[in-house]
Amino acid sequence: MTKAQQSIAVQEAVQHLFERADGAGITTLKLASLSGISRVSLSYWRNGHVTPNLGGYLRVMAALDKAMA
């Protein structure tokens, strides 16, 4: 997988994360509070300005899963 393909895959995963949160009615502010990742960072991820590191992404996914349980 090329670097460009990796970047696209990560961005698609991030978009899927936010689609799940939106579908569950979980705001970016709530997701930030649950995960410990700042609202600004999450907004940057969502808008494609920054690619999250794996640890941060996993923290947000775990928080989202817990909130949806």
CORRA-V340954 format. One line per field, one symbol per residue. ss: DSSP state (H for helix, E for strand, L for the rest). psi: psi as a letter, one per 40 degrees, with the letter a starting at -180 (. if undefined). burial: + if it has 9 or more other ideal C-beta (glycine too) atoms within 8 Angstrom, else -. Layout:
ss: ???
psi: ???
burial: ???
This chain:
ss: LLHHHHHHHHHHHHHHHHHHHHHLLLLHHHHHHHHLLLHHHHHHHHLLLLLLLHHHHHHHHHHHHHHHL
psi: hidddddddddddddddddddddefhiddddddddehiddddddddeedihiidddddddddddddde.
burial: -----++-+++-+++-++-++--+-+-+-+++-++-+---++++++-----+---++-++++++--+--
